[in-house]
Amino acid sequence: IDPGAYTPKIMTMLDFNLWSWNSRVFPGIDTLNVRKNDKVRIRIGNLTMTNHPIHLHGHEFLVTGTDGGPTPRSTRWYEVTTDVAVGQMRQ
């Protein structure tokens, strides 16, 4: 990805298959240990070549942002799974 680029060039990134969680890429991702009723913000980025459904085992979550950044409170929605397309972000 070119420095400062907002969109990956998926047609030329044939060996690219990365997911980022809170701006960190596997294997540099730590476990996320939380307690019941904790509020946790997770930012997910799809830098792979395919869309992918994301779910947090045993949890419902509120989608508070997309590619364009945070969404107004009135447009946020709860999910158990959200499809993150190529180059998209969710938070």
Salt bridges, closest charged atoms under 4 A:
ASP2 OD2 - LYS9 NZ 2.88
ASP30 OD2 - ARG24 NH1 3.04
